[in-house]
Every structure is written in C-alpha cells, then in structure tokens.
C-alpha cells in the first residue's frame, strides 16, 4: 500500500494493489541498491584485482550479479 501510494504521488501512475509490475520493479531496484551499498558484501571491494576474473569462474557470483544490476 505504501509503495502504491508513493508511486501514485510521485509519478501519477495508478497502481494495482495486487501483482502490479511497477511495484515489482521498485522492489527489485531497492533490493539491488541495498545489496550494492553493503560495502563488505563482495570480496572484490577488498581485493580490486578480482575484477579481472571471468564471470564463469567459480566464486565470481558477484560479477554475474553486477551484470544483472547493470541491465
């Protein structure tokens, strides 16, 4: 209800209270922002040379997640 009210006030979009895609997109954006803002969540923040590891490499789930957030 709070998300629907916020979107309606900020953007003038009528939002369904059940299964609305706008609410889904907003929730996914907040999850991504919260995950990215947690500095200690990814080892690459402590060891910058890990950014050169290919995304298929075991343990490089952070790189695949960053690709998802980038899209």
PyMOL Python script that loads the backbone (N, CA, C, O; Angstrom):
from pymol import cmd

cmd.read_pdbstr("""\
ATOM      1  N   UNK A   1       0.817  -1.185   0.000  1.00  0.00           N
ATOM      2  CA  UNK A   1       0.000   0.000   0.000  1.00  0.00           C
ATOM      3  C   UNK A   1       0.865   1.255   0.000  1.00  0.00           C
ATOM      4  O   UNK A   1       0.562   2.220  -0.702  1.00  0.00           O
ATOM      5  N   UNK A   2       1.941   1.245   0.787  1.00  0.00           N
ATOM      6  CA  UNK A   2       2.806   2.419   0.865  1.00  0.00           C
ATOM      7  C   UNK A   2       3.529   2.642  -0.460  1.00  0.00           C
ATOM      8  O   UNK A   2       3.683   3.780  -0.904  1.00  0.00           O
ATOM      9  N   UNK A   3       3.969   1.561  -1.085  1.00  0.00           N
ATOM     10  CA  UNK A   3       4.630   1.684  -2.383  1.00  0.00           C
ATOM     11  C   UNK A   3       3.684   2.215  -3.439  1.00  0.00           C
ATOM     12  O   UNK A   3       4.068   3.058  -4.250  1.00  0.00           O
ATOM     13  N   UNK A   4       2.464   1.737  -3.437  1.00  0.00           N
ATOM     14  CA  UNK A   4       1.466   2.197  -4.405  1.00  0.00           C
ATOM     15  C   UNK A   4       1.173   3.673  -4.202  1.00  0.00           C
ATOM     16  O   UNK A   4       1.048   4.422  -5.171  1.00  0.00           O
ATOM     17  N   UNK A   5       1.065   4.089  -2.967  1.00  0.00           N
ATOM     18  CA  UNK A   5       0.803   5.489  -2.669  1.00  0.00           C
ATOM     19  C   UNK A   5       1.979   6.373  -3.093  1.00  0.00           C
ATOM     20  O   UNK A   5       1.783   7.449  -3.658  1.00  0.00           O
ATOM     21  N   UNK A   6       3.193   5.913  -2.818  1.00  0.00           N
ATOM     22  CA  UNK A   6       4.378   6.685  -3.188  1.00  0.00           C
ATOM     23  C   UNK A   6       4.494   6.844  -4.697  1.00  0.00           C
ATOM     24  O   UNK A   6       4.778   7.939  -5.181  1.00  0.00           O
ATOM     25  N   UNK A   7       4.280   5.775  -5.442  1.00  0.00           N
ATOM     26  CA  UNK A   7       4.366   5.834  -6.901  1.00  0.00           C
ATOM     27  C   UNK A   7       3.248   6.704  -7.467  1.00  0.00           C
ATOM     28  O   UNK A   7       3.466   7.460  -8.414  1.00  0.00           O
ATOM     29  N   UNK A   8       2.064   6.599  -6.897  1.00  0.00           N
ATOM     30  CA  UNK A   8       0.936   7.402  -7.369  1.00  0.00           C
ATOM     31  C   UNK A   8       1.188   8.890  -7.149  1.00  0.00           C
ATOM     32  O   UNK A   8       0.879   9.705  -8.018  1.00  0.00           O
ATOM     33  N   UNK A   9       1.742   9.247  -6.005  1.00  0.00           N
ATOM     34  CA  UNK A   9       2.003  10.658  -5.708  1.00  0.00           C
ATOM     35  C   UNK A   9       3.180  11.177  -6.536  1.00  0.00           C
ATOM     36  O   UNK A   9       3.098  12.258  -7.119  1.00  0.00           O
ATOM     37  N   UNK A  10       4.266  10.418  -6.589  1.00  0.00           N
ATOM     38  CA  UNK A  10       5.477  10.892  -7.254  1.00  0.00           C
ATOM     39  C   UNK A  10       5.362  10.916  -8.772  1.00  0.00           C
ATOM     40  O   UNK A  10       5.850  11.847  -9.413  1.00  0.00           O
ATOM     41  N   UNK A  11       4.727   9.909  -9.353  1.00  0.00           N
ATOM     42  CA  UNK A  11       4.717   9.774 -10.803  1.00  0.00           C
ATOM     43  C   UNK A  11       3.334   9.850 -11.433  1.00  0.00           C
ATOM     44  O   UNK A  11       3.227   9.880 -12.659  1.00  0.00           O
ATOM     45  N   UNK A  12       2.278   9.881 -10.638  1.00  0.00           N
ATOM     46  CA  UNK A  12       0.932   9.952 -11.167  1.00  0.00           C
ATOM     47  C   UNK A  12       0.471   8.681 -11.850  1.00  0.00           C
ATOM     48  O   UNK A  12      -0.385   8.721 -12.734  1.00  0.00           O
ATOM     49  N   UNK A  13       1.035   7.551 -11.446  1.00  0.00           N
ATOM     50  CA  UNK A  13       0.689   6.263 -12.037  1.00  0.00           C
ATOM     51  C   UNK A  13      -0.322   5.562 -11.136  1.00  0.00           C
ATOM     52  O   UNK A  13      -0.108   5.441  -9.930  1.00  0.00           O
ATOM     53  N   UNK A  14      -1.414   5.105 -11.721  1.00  0.00           N
ATOM     54  CA  UNK A  14      -2.376   4.310 -10.955  1.00  0.00           C
ATOM     55  C   UNK A  14      -1.818   2.909 -10.782  1.00  0.00           C
ATOM     56  O   UNK A  14      -1.463   2.245 -11.755  1.00  0.00           O
ATOM     57  N   UNK A  15      -1.745   2.471  -9.550  1.00  0.00           N
ATOM     58  CA  UNK A  15      -1.110   1.199  -9.229  1.00  0.00           C
ATOM     59  C   UNK A  15      -2.142   0.243  -8.663  1.00  0.00           C
ATOM     60  O   UNK A  15      -2.927   0.606  -7.787  1.00  0.00           O
ATOM     61  N   UNK A  16      -2.135  -0.997  -9.176  1.00  0.00           N
ATOM     62  CA  UNK A  16      -2.975  -2.053  -8.603  1.00  0.00           C
ATOM     63  C   UNK A  16      -2.352  -2.519  -7.303  1.00  0.00           C
ATOM     64  O   UNK A  16      -1.128  -2.558  -7.174  1.00  0.00           O
ATOM     65  N   UNK A  17      -3.174  -2.866  -6.358  1.00  0.00           N
ATOM     66  CA  UNK A  17      -2.638  -3.317  -5.080  1.00  0.00           C
ATOM     67  C   UNK A  17      -2.120  -4.740  -5.126  1.00  0.00           C
ATOM     68  O   UNK A  17      -1.372  -5.154  -4.240  1.00  0.00           O
ATOM     69  N   UNK A  18      -2.508  -5.505  -6.156  1.00  0.00           N
ATOM     70  CA  UNK A  18      -2.024  -6.883  -6.282  1.00  0.00           C
ATOM     71  C   UNK A  18      -1.336  -7.068  -7.622  1.00  0.00           C
ATOM     72  O   UNK A  18      -1.887  -6.716  -8.665  1.00  0.00           O
ATOM     73  N   UNK A  19      -0.135  -7.618  -7.594  1.00  0.00           N
ATOM     74  CA  UNK A  19       0.631  -8.013  -8.782  1.00  0.00           C
ATOM     75  C   UNK A  19       0.830  -6.886  -9.786  1.00  0.00           C
ATOM     76  O   UNK A  19       0.650  -7.096 -10.986  1.00  0.00           O
ATOM     77  N   UNK A  20       1.191  -5.718  -9.329  1.00  0.00           N
ATOM     78  CA  UNK A  20       1.451  -4.603 -10.235  1.00  0.00           C
ATOM     79  C   UNK A  20       2.922  -4.625 -10.645  1.00  0.00           C
ATOM     80  O   UNK A  20       3.788  -4.729  -9.777  1.00  0.00           O
ATOM     81  N   UNK A  21       3.230  -4.531 -11.936  1.00  0.00           N
ATOM     82  CA  UNK A  21       4.624  -4.574 -12.370  1.00  0.00           C
ATOM     83  C   UNK A  21       5.443  -3.379 -11.868  1.00  0.00           C
ATOM     84  O   UNK A  21       6.649  -3.510 -11.661  1.00  0.00           O
ATOM     85  N   UNK A  22       4.817  -2.232 -11.670  1.00  0.00           N
ATOM     86  CA  UNK A  22       5.552  -1.071 -11.167  1.00  0.00           C
ATOM     87  C   UNK A  22       6.069  -1.307  -9.755  1.00  0.00           C
ATOM     88  O   UNK A  22       7.182  -0.900  -9.422  1.00  0.00           O
ATOM     89  N   UNK A  23       5.274  -1.955  -8.934  1.00  0.00           N
ATOM     90  CA  UNK A  23       5.705  -2.281  -7.574  1.00  0.00           C
ATOM     91  C   UNK A  23       6.833  -3.306  -7.622  1.00  0.00           C
ATOM     92  O   UNK A  23       7.797  -3.210  -6.863  1.00  0.00           O
ATOM     93  N   UNK A  24       6.713  -4.281  -8.508  1.00  0.00           N
ATOM     94  CA  UNK A  24       7.757  -5.300  -8.657  1.00  0.00           C
ATOM     95  C   UNK A  24       9.085  -4.653  -9.053  1.00  0.00           C
ATOM     96  O   UNK A  24      10.123  -4.972  -8.475  1.00  0.00           O
ATOM     97  N   UNK A  25       9.060  -3.752 -10.030  1.00  0.00           N
ATOM     98  CA  UNK A  25      10.289  -3.079 -10.470  1.00  0.00           C
ATOM     99  C   UNK A  25      10.898  -2.239  -9.348  1.00  0.00           C
ATOM    100  O   UNK A  25      12.117  -2.213  -9.176  1.00  0.00           O
ATOM    101  N   UNK A  26      10.056  -1.564  -8.597  1.00  0.00           N
ATOM    102  CA  UNK A  26      10.552  -0.751  -7.489  1.00  0.00           C
ATOM    103  C   UNK A  26      11.191  -1.614  -6.405  1.00  0.00           C
ATOM    104  O   UNK A  26      12.233  -1.255  -5.856  1.00  0.00           O
ATOM    105  N   UNK A  27      10.568  -2.752  -6.097  1.00  0.00           N
ATOM    106  CA  UNK A  27      11.130  -3.655  -5.096  1.00  0.00           C
ATOM    107  C   UNK A  27      12.469  -4.218  -5.552  1.00  0.00           C
ATOM    108  O   UNK A  27      13.405  -4.301  -4.757  1.00  0.00           O
ATOM    109  N   UNK A  28      12.575  -4.606  -6.821  1.00  0.00           N
ATOM    110  CA  UNK A  28      13.833  -5.135  -7.351  1.00  0.00           C
ATOM    111  C   UNK A  28      14.926  -4.068  -7.327  1.00  0.00           C
ATOM    112  O   UNK A  28      16.083  -4.374  -7.041  1.00  0.00           O
ATOM    113  N   UNK A  29      14.572  -2.834  -7.621  1.00  0.00           N
ATOM    114  CA  UNK A  29      15.549  -1.746  -7.590  1.00  0.00           C
ATOM    115  C   UNK A  29      16.075  -1.505  -6.181  1.00  0.00           C
ATOM    116  O   UNK A  29      17.269  -1.276  -5.985  1.00  0.00           O
ATOM    117  N   UNK A  30      15.183  -1.556  -5.208  1.00  0.00           N
ATOM    118  CA  UNK A  30      15.597  -1.344  -3.822  1.00  0.00           C
ATOM    119  C   UNK A  30      16.478  -2.497  -3.347  1.00  0.00           C
ATOM    120  O   UNK A  30      17.451  -2.273  -2.627  1.00  0.00           O
ATOM    121  N   UNK A  31      16.146  -3.730  -3.742  1.00  0.00           N
ATOM    122  CA  UNK A  31      16.983  -4.875  -3.366  1.00  0.00           C
ATOM    123  C   UNK A  31      18.386  -4.734  -3.946  1.00  0.00           C
ATOM    124  O   UNK A  31      19.376  -4.982  -3.258  1.00  0.00           O
ATOM    125  N   UNK A  32      18.466  -4.339  -5.203  1.00  0.00           N
ATOM    126  CA  UNK A  32      19.767  -4.156  -5.841  1.00  0.00           C
ATOM    127  C   UNK A  32      20.565  -3.044  -5.199  1.00  0.00           C
ATOM    128  O   UNK A  32      21.771  -3.185  -4.997  1.00  0.00           O
ATOM    129  N   UNK A  33      19.918  -1.949  -4.878  1.00  0.00           N
ATOM    130  CA  UNK A  33      20.594  -0.828  -4.240  1.00  0.00           C
ATOM    131  C   UNK A  33      21.096  -1.212  -2.856  1.00  0.00           C
ATOM    132  O   UNK A  33      22.212  -0.856  -2.477  1.00  0.00           O
ATOM    133  N   UNK A  34      20.285  -1.929  -2.109  1.00  0.00           N
ATOM    134  CA  UNK A  34      20.695  -2.350  -0.769  1.00  0.00           C
ATOM    135  C   UNK A  34      21.865  -3.329  -0.831  1.00  0.00           C
ATOM    136  O   UNK A  34      22.779  -3.261  -0.009  1.00  0.00           O
ATOM    137  N   UNK A  35      21.839  -4.233  -1.799  1.00  0.00           N
ATOM    138  CA  UNK A  35      22.940  -5.184  -1.940  1.00  0.00           C
ATOM    139  C   UNK A  35      24.224  -4.520  -2.389  1.00  0.00           C
ATOM    140  O   UNK A  35      25.303  -4.873  -1.913  1.00  0.00           O
ATOM    141  N   UNK A  36      24.126  -3.567  -3.296  1.00  0.00           N
ATOM    142  CA  UNK A  36      25.313  -2.884  -3.800  1.00  0.00           C
ATOM    143  C   UNK A  36      25.891  -1.911  -2.777  1.00  0.00           C
ATOM    144  O   UNK A  36      27.098  -1.667  -2.767  1.00  0.00           O
ATOM    145  N   UNK A  37      25.049  -1.361  -1.928  1.00  0.00           N
ATOM    146  CA  UNK A  37      25.510  -0.379  -0.951  1.00  0.00           C
ATOM    147  C   UNK A  37      26.237  -1.018   0.220  1.00  0.00           C
ATOM    148  O   UNK A  37      26.952  -0.328   0.947  1.00  0.00           O
ATOM    149  N   UNK A  38      26.073  -2.311   0.420  1.00  0.00           N
ATOM    150  CA  UNK A  38      26.753  -3.012   1.501  1.00  0.00           C
ATOM    151  C   UNK A  38      28.203  -3.236   1.098  1.00  0.00           C
ATOM    152  O   UNK A  38      28.496  -4.131   0.306  1.00  0.00           O
ATOM    153  N   UNK A  39      29.109  -2.430   1.637  1.00  0.00           N
ATOM    154  CA  UNK A  39      30.499  -2.441   1.181  1.00  0.00           C
ATOM    155  C   UNK A  39      31.190  -3.782   1.387  1.00  0.00           C
ATOM    156  O   UNK A  39      31.972  -4.192   0.529  1.00  0.00           O
ATOM    157  N   UNK A  40      30.942  -4.465   2.463  1.00  0.00           N
ATOM    158  CA  UNK A  40      31.631  -5.710   2.764  1.00  0.00           C
ATOM    159  C   UNK A  40      31.010  -6.937   2.131  1.00  0.00           C
ATOM    160  O   UNK A  40      31.443  -8.056   2.406  1.00  0.00           O
ATOM    161  N   UNK A  41      30.014  -6.756   1.297  1.00  0.00           N
ATOM    162  CA  UNK A  41      29.290  -7.896   0.745  1.00  0.00           C
ATOM    163  C   UNK A  41      30.105  -8.655  -0.300  1.00  0.00           C
ATOM    164  O   UNK A  41      29.902  -9.856  -0.479  1.00  0.00           O
ATOM    165  N   UNK A  42      31.011  -7.988  -0.983  1.00  0.00           N
ATOM    166  CA  UNK A  42      31.752  -8.622  -2.071  1.00  0.00           C
ATOM    167  C   UNK A  42      33.247  -8.512  -1.819  1.00  0.00           C
ATOM    168  O   UNK A  42      33.752  -7.453  -1.448  1.00  0.00           O
ATOM    169  N   UNK A  43      33.937  -9.607  -2.024  1.00  0.00           N
ATOM    170  CA  UNK A  43      35.379  -9.652  -1.805  1.00  0.00           C
ATOM    171  C   UNK A  43      36.124  -8.739  -2.769  1.00  0.00           C
ATOM    172  O   UNK A  43      37.219  -8.272  -2.455  1.00  0.00           O
ATOM    173  N   UNK A  44      35.556  -8.482  -3.919  1.00  0.00           N
ATOM    174  CA  UNK A  44      36.216  -7.626  -4.904  1.00  0.00           C
ATOM    175  C   UNK A  44      36.409  -6.203  -4.367  1.00  0.00           C
ATOM    176  O   UNK A  44      37.285  -5.482  -4.846  1.00  0.00           O
ATOM    177  N   UNK A  45      35.621  -5.798  -3.400  1.00  0.00           N
ATOM    178  CA  UNK A  45      35.815  -4.479  -2.795  1.00  0.00           C
ATOM    179  C   UNK A  45      37.113  -4.419  -1.997  1.00  0.00           C
ATOM    180  O   UNK A  45      37.716  -3.351  -1.882  1.00  0.00           O
ATOM    181  N   UNK A  46      37.543  -5.526  -1.456  1.00  0.00           N
ATOM    182  CA  UNK A  46      38.777  -5.585  -0.678  1.00  0.00           C
ATOM    183  C   UNK A  46      39.987  -5.933  -1.534  1.00  0.00           C
ATOM    184  O   UNK A  46      41.100  -5.490  -1.248  1.00  0.00           O
ATOM    185  N   UNK A  47      39.774  -6.722  -2.580  1.00  0.00           N
ATOM    186  CA  UNK A  47      40.852  -7.153  -3.471  1.00  0.00           C
ATOM    187  C   UNK A  47      40.485  -6.721  -4.898  1.00  0.00           C
ATOM    188  O   UNK A  47      39.884  -7.504  -5.633  1.00  0.00           O
ATOM    189  N   UNK A  48      40.833  -5.507  -5.297  1.00  0.00           N
ATOM    190  CA  UNK A  48      40.398  -4.970  -6.590  1.00  0.00           C
ATOM    191  C   UNK A  48      40.861  -5.763  -7.815  1.00  0.00           C
ATOM    192  O   UNK A  48      40.235  -5.673  -8.871  1.00  0.00           O
ATOM    193  N   UNK A  49      41.925  -6.524  -7.700  1.00  0.00           N
ATOM    194  CA  UNK A  49      42.388  -7.289  -8.864  1.00  0.00           C
ATOM    195  C   UNK A  49      41.411  -8.405  -9.246  1.00  0.00           C
ATOM    196  O   UNK A  49      41.512  -8.963 -10.339  1.00  0.00           O
ATOM    197  N   UNK A  50      40.479  -8.730  -8.369  1.00  0.00           N
ATOM    198  CA  UNK A  50      39.480  -9.755  -8.690  1.00  0.00           C
ATOM    199  C   UNK A  50      38.518  -9.311  -9.792  1.00  0.00           C
ATOM    200  O   UNK A  50      37.790 -10.138 -10.341  1.00  0.00           O
ATOM    201  N   UNK A  51      38.504  -8.036 -10.116  1.00  0.00           N
ATOM    202  CA  UNK A  51      37.604  -7.574 -11.173  1.00  0.00           C
ATOM    203  C   UNK A  51      37.979  -8.145 -12.531  1.00  0.00           C
ATOM    204  O   UNK A  51      37.173  -8.103 -13.461  1.00  0.00           O
ATOM    205  N   UNK A  52      39.182  -8.677 -12.660  1.00  0.00           N
ATOM    206  CA  UNK A  52      39.625  -9.267 -13.921  1.00  0.00           C
ATOM    207  C   UNK A  52      39.278 -10.749 -14.041  1.00  0.00           C
ATOM    208  O   UNK A  52      39.545 -11.364 -15.074  1.00  0.00           O
ATOM    209  N   UNK A  53      38.693 -11.322 -13.007  1.00  0.00           N
ATOM    210  CA  UNK A  53      38.280 -12.728 -13.027  1.00  0.00           C
ATOM    211  C   UNK A  53      37.072 -12.860 -13.955  1.00  0.00           C
ATOM    212  O   UNK A  53      36.150 -12.048 -13.875  1.00  0.00           O
ATOM    213  N   UNK A  54      37.055 -13.872 -14.838  1.00  0.00           N
ATOM    214  CA  UNK A  54      35.893 -14.039 -15.713  1.00  0.00           C
ATOM    215  C   UNK A  54      34.631 -14.391 -14.919  1.00  0.00           C
ATOM    216  O   UNK A  54      34.713 -14.979 -13.840  1.00  0.00           O
ATOM    217  N   UNK A  55      33.483 -14.033 -15.453  1.00  0.00           N
ATOM    218  CA  UNK A  55      32.233 -14.240 -14.726  1.00  0.00           C
ATOM    219  C   UNK A  55      31.871 -15.716 -14.564  1.00  0.00           C
ATOM    220  O   UNK A  55      31.116 -16.063 -13.655  1.00  0.00           O
ATOM    221  N   UNK A  56      32.387 -16.585 -15.419  1.00  0.00           N
ATOM    222  CA  UNK A  56      32.088 -18.017 -15.313  1.00  0.00           C
ATOM    223  C   UNK A  56      32.936 -18.683 -14.237  1.00  0.00           C
ATOM    224  O   UNK A  56      32.664 -19.827 -13.871  1.00  0.00           O
ATOM    225  N   UNK A  57      33.941 -18.011 -13.726  1.00  0.00           N
ATOM    226  CA  UNK A  57      34.861 -18.589 -12.746  1.00  0.00           C
ATOM    227  C   UNK A  57      34.127 -18.869 -11.436  1.00  0.00           C
ATOM    228  O   UNK A  57      33.329 -18.044 -10.991  1.00  0.00           O
ATOM    229  N   UNK A  58      34.389 -20.034 -10.806  1.00  0.00           N
ATOM    230  CA  UNK A  58      33.745 -20.335  -9.515  1.00  0.00           C
ATOM    231  C   UNK A  58      34.089 -19.267  -8.466  1.00  0.00           C
ATOM    232  O   UNK A  58      35.250 -18.895  -8.298  1.00  0.00           O
ATOM    233  N   UNK A  59      33.092 -18.804  -7.792  1.00  0.00           N
ATOM    234  CA  UNK A  59      33.293 -17.771  -6.783  1.00  0.00           C
ATOM    235  C   UNK A  59      33.095 -16.364  -7.318  1.00  0.00           C
ATOM    236  O   UNK A  59      33.216 -15.396  -6.568  1.00  0.00           O
ATOM    237  N   UNK A  60      32.793 -16.237  -8.600  1.00  0.00           N
ATOM    238  CA  UNK A  60      32.607 -14.915  -9.201  1.00  0.00           C
ATOM    239  C   UNK A  60      31.129 -14.576  -9.358  1.00  0.00           C
ATOM    240  O   UNK A  60      30.737 -13.899 -10.309  1.00  0.00           O
ATOM    241  N   UNK A  61      30.326 -15.043  -8.437  1.00  0.00           N
ATOM    242  CA  UNK A  61      28.892 -14.742  -8.499  1.00  0.00           C
ATOM    243  C   UNK A  61      28.650 -13.242  -8.393  1.00  0.00           C
ATOM    244  O   UNK A  61      27.654 -12.748  -8.922  1.00  0.00           O
ATOM    245  N   UNK A  62      29.520 -12.513  -7.733  1.00  0.00           N
ATOM    246  CA  UNK A  62      29.392 -11.069  -7.622  1.00  0.00           C
ATOM    247  C   UNK A  62      29.435 -10.406  -8.995  1.00  0.00           C
ATOM    248  O   UNK A  62      28.762  -9.401  -9.227  1.00  0.00           O
ATOM    249  N   UNK A  63      30.224 -10.967  -9.896  1.00  0.00           N
ATOM    250  CA  UNK A  63      30.328 -10.388 -11.234  1.00  0.00           C
ATOM    251  C   UNK A  63      29.040 -10.625 -12.029  1.00  0.00           C
ATOM    252  O   UNK A  63      28.585  -9.745 -12.761  1.00  0.00           O
ATOM    253  N   UNK A  64      28.461 -11.811 -11.880  1.00  0.00           N
ATOM    254  CA  UNK A  64      27.183 -12.088 -12.549  1.00  0.00           C
ATOM    255  C   UNK A  64      26.070 -11.219 -11.968  1.00  0.00           C
ATOM    256  O   UNK A  64      25.198 -10.743 -12.695  1.00  0.00           O
ATOM    257  N   UNK A  65      26.110 -11.018 -10.656  1.00  0.00           N
ATOM    258  CA  UNK A  65      25.103 -10.166 -10.011  1.00  0.00           C
ATOM    259  C   UNK A  65      25.261  -8.714 -10.473  1.00  0.00           C
ATOM    260  O   UNK A  65      24.263  -8.030 -10.698  1.00  0.00           O
ATOM    261  N   UNK A  66      26.471  -8.249 -10.613  1.00  0.00           N
ATOM    262  CA  UNK A  66      26.697  -6.886 -11.102  1.00  0.00           C
ATOM    263  C   UNK A  66      26.168  -6.735 -12.528  1.00  0.00           C
ATOM    264  O   UNK A  66      25.652  -5.678 -12.890  1.00  0.00           O
ATOM    265  N   UNK A  67      26.294  -7.779 -13.330  1.00  0.00           N
ATOM    266  CA  UNK A  67      25.770  -7.737 -14.697  1.00  0.00           C
ATOM    267  C   UNK A  67      24.243  -7.647 -14.677  1.00  0.00           C
ATOM    268  O   UNK A  67      23.654  -6.921 -15.477  1.00  0.00           O
ATOM    269  N   UNK A  68      23.609  -8.374 -13.775  1.00  0.00           N
ATOM    270  CA  UNK A  68      22.145  -8.318 -13.643  1.00  0.00           C
ATOM    271  C   UNK A  68      21.716  -6.912 -13.216  1.00  0.00           C
ATOM    272  O   UNK A  68      20.748  -6.372 -13.751  1.00  0.00           O
ATOM    273  N   UNK A  69      22.425  -6.320 -12.264  1.00  0.00           N
ATOM    274  CA  UNK A  69      22.085  -4.978 -11.789  1.00  0.00           C
ATOM    275  C   UNK A  69      22.317  -3.942 -12.867  1.00  0.00           C
ATOM    276  O   UNK A  69      21.634  -2.918 -12.903  1.00  0.00           O
ATOM    277  N   UNK A  70      23.273  -4.194 -13.743  1.00  0.00           N
ATOM    278  CA  UNK A  70      23.601  -3.240 -14.796  1.00  0.00           C
ATOM    279  C   UNK A  70      22.529  -3.208 -15.893  1.00  0.00           C
ATOM    280  O   UNK A  70      22.354  -2.189 -16.560  1.00  0.00           O
ATOM    281  N   UNK A  71      21.825  -4.303 -16.074  1.00  0.00           N
ATOM    282  CA  UNK A  71      20.802  -4.350 -17.134  1.00  0.00           C
ATOM    283  C   UNK A  71      19.588  -3.641 -16.776  1.00  0.00           C
ATOM    284  O   UNK A  71      18.645  -3.596 -17.565  1.00  0.00           O
TER     285      UNK A  71
END
""", "prot")
cmd.dss("prot")
cmd.show_as("cartoon", "prot")
cmd.util.cbc("prot")
cmd.orient("prot")
